[in-house]
Amino acid sequence: MQEYKYKAMDAAGRHHTGIVKAKNELDLEYRLENQGFDLISSKLHKRVQFRLFRGSVPRRELINMVFHLEQLTASGVPIIESLTDLRDSVADRYFRDLLSGLVEAIEGGSNLSGALAQFPQDFDEVFVALIAIGEESGELPRVLHEMGSTMRKTDELIANAKRVMMYPSIVGAIIVTVAAFLLIFLVPKIIPFVEELGGEIPFHTVVLIAASDFVAGYWWLVLSVIAGIYIFIKLIARARPEFRYALDGLKLRIPIAGSMGLKIRLVRFATYMALLYGAGVTVLRALEICEALMDNTYLGRAIATARQHISDGGGISDSFSRVSLFPPLVIRMLRVGESTGKLDDALMNVSYFYDREIQEAIETIEPTISPIMTVTMGALLGWIMLSILGPVWNAATGIQ
């Protein structure tokens, strides 16, 4: 399919513009008619291929979609009517066009999982696989309920982690802004005044003057170097898999943040693995899907190594224990699930324990960050003010 940028008009005469995927212009016109629009003009839309970040459907929208489908399918409403109703109620243009594509794919003969598979950038393999299992087993509402519950827990976990980082980010930005203002605008005006008074300039003020001169003269260079390093690392990580592998491994070793990041990913892995295995997917296939879902190649390769050991005839817990990345709790729960035949329950226990550990860590870190950032800001601003006002006071005392 190609992307078309269109201009259309609705029944009330209002003009609308947007971007829709279609096979050709006739297909585009058909898709717009299904949304109640009359096509006025269209042209192929060419996206810029280089992007540091790939956009997709917001996580909250997917949660709402799953909840909507769960409620309507449980009530006996056909899937195509459920999607049509959802499409007509969403405000996001991209998501509305995506839902239109799903409706048209189902009208063309695809089932829901087949329609979702046509949009791999928006619906991952676990999402599609679970929907397919729900359709095959005739228990789609139950599968949607479990998916929705898991997605809500994941969303809450990510929101809590972001909340912890919000305060230090804001305070850090304030510190940098105030320090830059003082170094660029205030210090250059005060220091000449002190020198004219003939006051003695202490060493810490000399250091401040040097920092002020550097920031005032080369602030653009500092920002350019930071941005250049970031972009360079992104490009190298994309071009060289081994560099990205080493970088992802380094991220997991960062104190506090790395440990929390690993636990968040282990919660995701255990939850999805439990859902897939509980729905009837084989262990090897479930591991393959979870491996593709990991946004960290270091952890993804560890799962791939364990999967290979299982494929060669090893036990599940033994195969994971041979990979040093996984904590003892994961190995212990896998061994229990393997011996009892309830691997999905054991994995959900892993998810529960790590989810609780993350919540406890957040509750511990959040009140600790505030005084640390306050002291840091006070110390920095105190040093700047002391370096400025100290010589002024000395010079004024010398005049008296």
Backbone hydrogen bonds, N-H to C=O, Kabsch-Sander energy under -0.5 kcal/mol:
donor,donor_aa,acceptor,acceptor_aa,energy
2,Q,22,A,-2.7
4,Y,20,V,-3.1
5,K,43,K,-3.3
6,Y,4,Y,-0.6
6,Y,18,G,-2.5
7,K,41,S,-2.6
8,A,16,H,-3.2
9,M,38,D,-2.1
10,D,14,R,-2.2
13,G,10,D,-1.7
16,H,8,A,-3.0
18,G,6,Y,-1.5
20,V,4,Y,-2.4
22,A,2,Q,-3.0
28,L,24,N,-2.2
29,E,25,E,-2.5
30,Y,26,L,-2.1
31,R,27,D,-2.4
32,L,28,L,-2.4
33,E,29,E,-2.1
34,N,30,Y,-1.6
35,Q,31,R,-0.7
35,Q,32,L,-0.7
36,G,33,E,-1.5
37,F,32,L,-2.7
38,D,9,M,-2.7
39,L,37,F,-0.5
40,I,7,K,-2.9
41,S,7,K,-1.8
43,K,5,K,-1.7
45,H,3,E,-3.2
46,K,44,L,-0.6
47,R,45,H,-0.6
51,R,49,Q,-0.7
55,G,53,F,-0.5
62,L,58,P,-1.7
63,I,59,R,-2.1
64,N,60,R,-2.3
65,M,61,E,-2.3
66,V,62,L,-2.6
67,F,63,I,-2.4
68,H,64,N,-2.5
69,L,65,M,-2.7
70,E,66,V,-2.5
71,Q,67,F,-2.3
72,L,68,H,-2.2
73,T,69,L,-2.7
74,A,70,E,-2.0
75,S,71,Q,-0.9
76,G,73,T,-1.3
77,V,72,L,-2.6
82,S,78,P,-2.2
83,L,79,I,-2.8
84,T,80,I,-2.0
85,D,81,E,-2.4
86,L,82,S,-2.2
87,R,83,L,-2.9
88,D,84,T,-2.0
89,S,86,L,-1.2
90,V,86,L,-1.1
96,R,92,D,-2.2
97,D,93,R,-2.4
98,L,94,Y,-2.1
99,L,95,F,-2.5
100,S,96,R,-1.9
101,G,97,D,-1.9
102,L,98,L,-1.9
103,V,99,L,-2.5
104,E,100,S,-2.4
105,A,101,G,-2.1
106,I,102,L,-2.2
107,E,103,V,-2.4
108,G,104,E,-1.5
109,G,106,I,-1.5
110,S,105,A,-2.2
115,A,111,N,-2.2
116,L,112,L,-2.5
117,A,113,S,-2.1
118,Q,114,G,-0.6
118,Q,115,A,-1.0
119,F,116,L,-1.9
122,D,119,F,-1.4
123,F,119,F,-1.9
128,V,124,D,-2.1
129,A,125,E,-3.0
130,L,126,V,-2.7
131,I,127,F,-1.9
132,A,128,V,-2.4
133,I,129,A,-2.2
134,G,130,L,-2.4
135,E,131,I,-2.2
136,E,132,A,-2.4
137,S,133,I,-2.5
138,G,134,G,-0.9
139,E,134,G,-1.0
140,L,134,G,-0.6
143,V,139,E,-2.2
144,L,140,L,-2.8
145,H,141,P,-2.1
146,E,142,R,-2.2
147,M,143,V,-2.6
148,G,144,L,-2.8
149,S,145,H,-2.3
150,T,146,E,-2.3
151,M,147,M,-2.7
152,R,148,G,-2.3
153,K,149,S,-2.0
154,T,150,T,-2.4
155,D,151,M,-2.5
156,E,152,R,-2.4
157,L,153,K,-2.3
158,I,154,T,-2.5
159,A,155,D,-2.4
160,N,156,E,-2.2
161,A,157,L,-2.1
162,K,158,I,-2.4
163,R,159,A,-2.0
164,V,160,N,-1.7
165,M,161,A,-1.3
166,M,162,K,-1.0
167,Y,163,R,-0.9
169,S,165,M,-1.6
170,I,166,M,-2.4
171,V,167,Y,-2.9
172,G,168,P,-2.5
173,A,169,S,-2.2
174,I,170,I,-2.2
175,I,171,V,-2.7
176,V,172,G,-2.5
177,T,173,A,-2.5
178,V,174,I,-2.9
179,A,175,I,-2.7
180,A,176,V,-2.5
181,F,177,T,-2.4
182,L,178,V,-2.5
183,L,179,A,-2.6
184,I,180,A,-2.6
185,F,181,F,-2.6
186,L,181,F,-1.2
187,V,182,L,-3.1
189,K,186,L,-0.9
190,I,186,L,-1.8
191,I,187,V,-2.4
193,F,189,K,-0.6
194,V,190,I,-1.9
195,E,191,I,-2.5
196,E,192,P,-2.0
197,L,193,F,-1.4
198,G,194,V,-0.6
198,G,195,E,-0.7
199,G,194,V,-1.5
206,V,202,P,-1.8
207,V,203,F,-2.4
208,L,204,H,-1.6
209,I,205,T,-2.6
210,A,206,V,-2.5
211,A,207,V,-2.4
212,S,208,L,-2.7
213,D,209,I,-2.9
214,F,210,A,-2.2
215,V,211,A,-2.7
216,A,212,S,-2.9
217,G,213,D,-2.0
218,Y,214,F,-2.6
219,W,215,V,-1.1
222,V,218,Y,-2.2
223,L,219,W,-2.4
224,S,220,W,-2.2
225,V,221,L,-2.7
226,I,222,V,-2.3
227,A,223,L,-2.5
228,G,224,S,-2.8
229,I,225,V,-2.7
230,Y,226,I,-2.1
231,I,227,A,-2.6
232,F,228,G,-2.6
233,I,229,I,-2.6
234,K,230,Y,-2.2
235,L,231,I,-2.5
236,I,232,F,-2.7
237,A,233,I,-2.6
238,R,234,K,-1.8
239,A,235,L,-2.3
240,R,236,I,-2.9
244,R,240,R,-2.0
245,Y,241,P,-2.4
246,A,242,E,-2.2
247,L,243,F,-2.6
248,D,244,R,-2.9
249,G,245,Y,-1.9
250,L,246,A,-2.1
251,K,247,L,-2.0
252,L,248,D,-1.3
253,R,249,G,-0.5
253,R,250,L,-1.1
254,I,251,K,-1.0
257,A,255,P,-2.9
258,G,254,I,-1.9
259,S,254,I,-0.8
260,M,256,I,-2.5
261,G,257,A,-2.5
262,L,258,G,-2.3
263,K,259,S,-2.1
264,I,260,M,-2.4
265,R,261,G,-1.9
266,L,262,L,-2.4
267,V,263,K,-2.3
268,R,264,I,-1.9
269,F,265,R,-2.7
270,A,266,L,-2.8
271,T,267,V,-2.4
272,Y,268,R,-2.5
273,M,269,F,-2.6
274,A,270,A,-2.2
275,L,271,T,-2.4
276,L,272,Y,-2.7
277,Y,273,M,-2.6
278,G,274,A,-2.7
279,A,275,L,-1.4
280,G,277,Y,-1.3
281,V,276,L,-2.5
286,A,282,T,-2.8
287,L,283,V,-2.6
288,E,284,L,-2.0
289,I,285,R,-2.2
290,C,286,A,-2.5
291,E,287,L,-2.4
292,A,288,E,-1.5
293,L,289,I,-1.1
294,M,290,C,-1.0
294,M,291,E,-0.6
300,G,296,N,-2.5
301,R,297,T,-2.6
302,A,298,Y,-1.4
303,I,299,L,-2.1
304,A,300,G,-2.1
305,T,301,R,-2.3
306,A,302,A,-2.2
307,R,303,I,-2.5
308,Q,304,A,-2.1
309,H,305,T,-2.0
310,I,306,A,-2.1
311,S,307,R,-2.4
312,D,308,Q,-1.7
313,G,310,I,-1.6
314,G,309,H,-2.5
319,S,315,G,-2.1
320,F,316,I,-2.0
321,S,317,S,-2.2
322,R,318,D,-1.2
323,V,320,F,-1.1
324,S,322,R,-0.7
326,F,323,V,-1.1
330,V,327,P,-0.6
331,I,327,P,-1.6
332,R,328,P,-3.0
333,M,329,L,-2.4
334,L,330,V,-2.3
335,R,331,I,-2.2
336,V,332,R,-2.1
337,G,333,M,-2.8
338,E,334,L,-2.4
339,S,335,R,-2.0
340,T,336,V,-2.1
341,G,337,G,-1.4
342,K,337,G,-0.7
346,A,342,K,-1.9
347,L,343,L,-2.4
348,M,344,D,-2.0
349,N,345,D,-1.7
350,V,346,A,-1.7
351,S,347,L,-2.3
352,Y,348,M,-2.3
353,F,349,N,-2.7
354,Y,350,V,-2.4
355,D,351,S,-2.2
356,R,352,Y,-2.3
357,E,353,F,-2.3
358,I,354,Y,-2.5
359,Q,355,D,-2.2
360,E,356,R,-2.5
361,A,357,E,-2.5
362,I,358,I,-2.6
363,E,359,Q,-2.3
364,T,360,E,-1.5
365,I,361,A,-3.0
366,E,362,I,-2.5
368,T,364,T,-0.7
368,T,365,I,-0.6
369,I,365,I,-2.1
370,S,366,E,-1.0
372,I,368,T,-1.2
373,M,369,I,-2.8
374,T,370,S,-2.3
375,V,371,P,-2.7
376,T,372,I,-2.4
377,M,373,M,-2.6
378,G,374,T,-2.6
379,A,375,V,-2.8
380,L,376,T,-2.3
381,L,377,M,-2.5
382,G,378,G,-2.5
383,W,379,A,-2.4
384,I,380,L,-2.1
385,M,381,L,-2.7
386,L,382,G,-2.7
387,S,383,W,-2.4
388,I,384,I,-1.4
389,L,385,M,-3.5
390,G,386,L,-2.0
392,V,388,I,-1.1
393,W,389,L,-2.6
394,N,390,G,-2.4
395,A,391,P,-2.8
396,A,392,V,-2.5
397,T,393,W,-2.4
398,G,394,N,-2.2
399,I,395,A,-1.7
400,Q,396,A,-1.7
